[in-house]
Amino acid sequence: MEKETLWEIVKRTGIVVFLILCSVQDVKEKKLSVKMLVSTGILFLVLSFLFEEISWERRVENMLPAVTAFVLAFLTREKIGYGDAACLAVLGSVISGGILWGAIFGGLILFSLCSAVLLVQKKAAGDTTLPFIPFLTAGMLWRITG
């Protein structure tokens, strides 16, 4: 196994803490703080520029999940929230698009399973909304530890 650098450990820890904070806020308030998203995004971006050598092309590629989510939020009239898309943009500033797509798909699988269980048990209706960020957090934990 390759030895992790201090930056990688700090980065992964920061990502997990950020996602846990977003998850708690998403569950409690059904929205995310713009201040938290902007400040964390700037911090992650500055640290990424200081400690990683990533080409501009790669940085743009890492933002594709967020751009996709923003387009989907607009097209679905916010059935997918802009906060979810902004969270993906923050993550895209420090993590590869491949890892981010994997976390999204892992989160979507868990989201689907949870939704199906709630529907079968009649604990939710077809129009019930669930926060996505906790599922994204689980998907990210799977991707960065697996």
N, C-alpha and C positions, 0 to 999 in steps of 0.2 A: 504494500500500500504506500502511496506517495505521501511524503511528509507535508502536512498542511502548513501554510505560512500563517503568521499572526494575523495578517490582513484577511485571509480566508475565514479564520475563526471569528474575528470581529464582524466581518460582513454577514456570515450566516447567523450569528447571534443577533445582530441588528435587524436582519430580515424577520427572524422569528418574533422578536419583541415587537416590532412594528406591526406584524400581522396579528399578534395576540391583542394588541391595543385596538387595532381596527375591528377585530372580531367582536370584542366586548362592546365597542361603541355601535357597531352595526346591529347587534342583537338588541341592545338597550334602546337605541334611538332611531334605528332604521335609516340612519344617514351617517356620513363620515365628516369629521371636522376638516374644513378647507385649510385652516391654519396648520393642523398636524400634517396633512398631505403635502402642502407646499414646503413647510420647514423640513420635513423628512426627505422629501424629494431633492431639495437643494443640498442638504447634508450628504445624502447618498451620492449625488452627482459629483460634488466637490471631492469627496473621498475617492470615488472611482477614478476621477481624473488624476488624483495624486498617486494612487497606489496600483493602478492597472494601465497597461498599454493596450487600448482597444481602438481600432480604427473607427472613423466616422461612419463608414458603411455598416460595421458591426453594431454600432450604437443605434443607428436607424433601424436595423433589423431587430434589435432587442425591443424596440418600441412597437413593433407590429401587433403584438397581442393587445396592447392598450388602444392603438388606433382602431383595430377591429371592434373592440368593446365600445369605444365611443360611437362608431358608426351604428352598431347594433342598438345602443341606448337611444340614439336618435330615431332609428327606423321602428323600434318597438314602443316608442313614446315612453321610455324609461321603465319598461318591464325589466330590463337590465339597467341598473342605475349608473349615472355618471360617476358616482363615488367609487363603484367597482372598477370602472375604467381608469379613474385617476389613481387608484391603488395599484393597478397593473402598470401604469406609467411610472410610478415611484419605483416599483420592483424592477422594471425594465432598465432603469438607470444604473443598476448594479448587478443584474443577473442575466445570464444569456437567454435569448429568446427560446432556445430549445428546452431549457429547464423550466422556463415560465409556461410554455405550451404544455409541457408534461404536468405541471402543477395544476393548470387550468383543467385539463382533461381528467386528472385524478379527482379534482374537486367536483367536477361535473358528474362523474360516476357515483361518488358518495352522495351528492345532492339528489341524483335520480333515485338511488336506493332508499334514501331517507324519505323522499316524497312518496315513493311507491308504498312504503310501510305505513306512512301516515294516512294515505288514501285507503289502503286495504283495511286498516283498523278504524276507519271513519273518524280519525282525529283531525282531518283536514278536508277541505273541499277543493274542487278544481281551481278556484280563484284565490286560494290561500297563497300568501307570499312567504318565502323563507329568505333570510339573509344569505348571500353567497360567500362572503368573506370567511366565515368559519370553515366552510368546506374547502376554500382555496388554501387556507392555513394548513389544513390536514394534507392536502395535495402537495403543498410546498414542503412540509416536513417529510413526506414520503420521498420526494425528489431529491432533497439535499442530504438526506441521511441514507438513502437506499442505494 
